[in-house]
Amino acid sequence: MNELTKPELMEINGGGIGVGLLIGAGIVFIIGVIDGYVRPLKCNR
């Protein structure tokens, strides 16, 4: 196994789509929590 040099390390990109999905999921979750707190709906049972 070879060690990467500093210029090679700077060229590595990754996680763009995963990070975007994680941020999107977090925003949707927070909106859901706020919506449930502001206007709670009763169960239909």
C-alpha positions, 0 to 999 in steps of 0.5 A, a space after each residue: 500500500 502506498 501513502 498519498 502525497 499532499 497534492 494527491 490528498 487535495 484532489 480527493 472529493 467525496 460525500 457530496 451526494 450523501 451530505 446533501 441527502 443528510 442535510 435534506 433529511 434533517 431539514 424535513 425532520 425538523 419541519 415535521 417536529 415543528 409542524 407536530 408541535 404547532 398544530 397537533 392532530 388527533 388520531 382517528 381511532 
